[in-house]
Amino acid sequence: MQLFSVNTATCNRDGTCAKVCPLGIIVWKEGVIPVPATDAARLCIRCGHCVAVCPTGSFNHRDMPMTACPPARPGLPMDEVECEYFLRARRSIRTFRDTPVEQEKLARLIDIARYAPSGRNSQEARWLVIGDRSELRRLSSTVIDWMRWLQENEPVTARRYNAAQLVERWEAGWDVILRDVPALIVTYAKQESRSAPATCTLALCYLELAATTLGLGGCWAGYLNAAAGAFAPLAAALRLPSGFQCYGAMMIGYPRFIYRRLPTRRTPVIEWRM
């Protein structure tokens, strides 16, 4: 079966699909039905631009049929003011209610996050969801072990992470690493992938923004992510598949407090070269 087929009865032959294809693997000439280029099936990154842009719904991709792609709804997206409010109202949540997060909500967040952009549409991010409180506590404790190791072996790095203060607060009974969060979402990918860090970061950004629509809040688990790439005991504790690495982690839960104002941020520094 060819990579794609075109309904010759409805195609308007305007070549839009060929014009937006990032790999240039759709052959088209004025007034002619588009066809796959040589080796198109191997080169195609399955981004779906061809299906999404077709004005007559005539383009069917072998791996992404038109019937599986719902129509866009131009009247649904938020306007500029709504977009700014949505983004400014996002808060990094570090205090959570003592309420478990439903598995179906966590699954929904990941389902939304998979639409984040990725290099060559690799979609290589994988996910680990941890909701067991005892395991989360052990992970926090292991990160603290790393902080103690830094104090003894890499004092400059320890100061950069404020390791002494973190250890002191931990020993006083505060979970300063994972904040007694009810759920942790880890994203990981192959170690040798050059695009994996950006792919996983973007996916977690989507996930955190989507969390607010489900009444949830999130915060990047930066200490855990740093330790995962530098401290073998934590990497072992995550039990990721061989050859894979953690590229980001997000604490997720129900916010304990309601935020009632939109804080300011510094004026952006811009160098214009128009």
N, C-alpha and C positions, 0 to 999 in steps of 0.2 A: 504493500500500500504506500502511495506517495506521501510525502510529508504533509502536504495540504491539498485541498481541492477547492475549486471555485464554482459556484453556481452560475453557469454561463447565461442563464435566463434573466438573472437579476443583477449581475455585476455591471457596474457602469463604466468599467475600463478606465478609470481615472488614475490608476497606478498609486493611489495613496498608500496602500499596503507596502509596495516596494520602496516608496520614498521614506517611510518611517523605520524600515527594517534596519537595526543597528549593524547587522553583519552583511547586508547587501546580498542576500541569498534568494531574493525574489526577482525574477526576470520579467520585465515589462517594457512594452513599447506602446506608443500612442495608439489607442483604439484596439489593443490586443489584450486577451485574457492573461493575467499573471500566471507564471509557472515556476516551479522550484528550479534553482540553479543546480549545476552539477555539485554533488556532495553536500547538498543543502541539509539533509537529515543529520549528517555528522556535525556540521558547523552550527546548526540552530541552537540557540540558548533557551528556547521555550519561554521567552519573555511575554509573549501574548500581544505585542503591539499590533501585529497584523490583524488579529481577531478584533481587538478593541477599537481600532480606527476605521474599520470598514463601514462606510455610511449606509450600505444596503443590506448588511447582514449576510453577505454572500460567501464569506471566507471561512472555511472550516479547516482547522489545524488537526492533524492526526492525534496529537496528544492533548488538544485543548479545543474540543468541538464548540461551535457557536452556542449550542443548547446548554452547555455547562457554564457559560459566561453571562451572568445577568446584565441587562442593559444599564448603562450609566443613567444617573438621575440628576440632570443639571440643576434642578431647583432645590435639591437636598443640601448641598454643601453650605457651610457657614460663610457669612460674609467677612470682610476684613475686621470689623469691630468684634464680632463673635469669636473669630480666630484669635485675635489678640487677647481677649478675655480668657478664653480656654487655656491658652499657653501661660499667661501670667498667673492664673489662679492655681496652676500646678504647684504643689509643695512637696518637698522631700520629707516624708513622714518617718519619724523616729520614735514616736510613742503610739502604741497600738492597743486596741481593746483586747482583752483576753478572750477572744472569740476565734474559733477555727475558721479558716477560709474554705468554702465549699469547693470540692474538687472540680465540679463542673465550671465554676467561675475561673479557676486557674487554667483549665483546659481552654476556655473561651479566650482568655488573654493570649495564650500561645497561638491559638488559631488566628487571631488578629495580627499578632507580631510576625507571622510568617510572610506577610505581604510587604515587609520592609525591604528596601533595595539591597541588593548584594552584588558583588563583582561578577560580571558576566551572568547574572541571574543564577549564581551557584546554589543559592538557598541551602548553604552548608551548615547553618546553625543547628545544633541539637540541644535537647533540653533535659534537665534534671530537676525534679520538683521534690523538695524535702519538707514534710509537714510533721515529722516526728520530733516532739520537743526535746527528748533526750538526745537524739542525734544532733539537733541544732545546738544544744548546749555543749556537746563534745567538740563540734566544729569551732565554736567560739573559744573553748579552752585551748584547742590546738593552735589557734591564731595567737593567743596570749603566750603560749610556749614559744612561738616564733619571736614575739616581742622580747621575751626574756633572752632568747638566743642572740638577737640583734644587740641588746645592751652589752652582752659579754664579748661579742665577736665583731660587730660593725657599729660602733658607737655613733658615728656620723649619721648613718641611716636611721639608727634608733632615735636620734634627736629629731630627725625629719618627720618621723611618724609619731613623735611624742610618746614613745614607748613607755617611759617611766610613769607618766600620768595614766596611761591606759592600764598598765599592770596594777598600779595603786588602786584605781577605781574598781577594777575587776576583783581584787582581793577584798575590797570593801562591800562586795556583793552586787555590783552593777554589771550587767551584760553590755559592755560598751562596744562589742563587736557586732552582734546580731540583734541587740535591743529587745531580747525576749520576743522576737517576731514569731507569729504562728506559721509562717511559710517562707521558704526561700526558693527562688527560681534561679538556676544556674544555666548559663548557655555555654556550649563548648563546641569545638571543631577540631579538625586535624592539625597537629602541631606544625606540619610543614607548609600549611596554606598561608600565603602572603595576604590574602584578602580576609582571612578569618577574623582578625581583630575588629576591623571596620564592620564586617557583616554582623557579628554578634553584638557589637555596641549599638548599631542601628536597630536591630531587632529588639533589644532591651529598651531602647528609647520609645519605640512604638508601644511596647508592652506597658511601660510606666504611664504613658499618656492615656492609654485605653483603660487602665485600672480605675481612673477617676470616674469613668462612666458606669462602673459597676459598684460604686460606693466604696472602693478600695483605695489604698494609698501605698506608695512604694518609696524605697530609698536604696541607692546603690550601696552594695556591701563592699566598699572599697578595700577595707583591710583584709577581708577574706580573699578577694580577688588577687590582691598583691601577694599574699602569702601562698596562694595556690600555684603561682608561677615561680616561687623562690624557696619554698619550704617543703621538702619531700614528705614529711609526715602528714601535712594537710592534703597534698596531692593524693597521697595514698588513702586518706580518710574519705575523699570524695568518690573514690572507686570508679573513675571514669574508664572507658574502654582504652586498651593499649593504643598508644599513638595519638591520643586526643588530649586536648588541653583546655582548661577553663579560661574563657575570655571575658567573663562578666558574671555578676551575681546581683540579684535584686531581692531585697526584703519586701514582702507583700503582706498586708493585713488591713484590718478595719481601723481607720484613724480614731484615736481616743478623743481628739479635740477638733473643733470647727474653726477654720481660719476665716476671718471676717474682713480682711483688707488685702490689697494687692501691693506688696512691697516694691520699692523702686530698685533700680539697678544702675550701675555706672553708665554714663554716656559712652556709646561705642566709639572707639578710635578707628577712623576710616581714612585710608589713603585712596583718593580717587584717581583713576587713570582712564578717563573716558575718551 
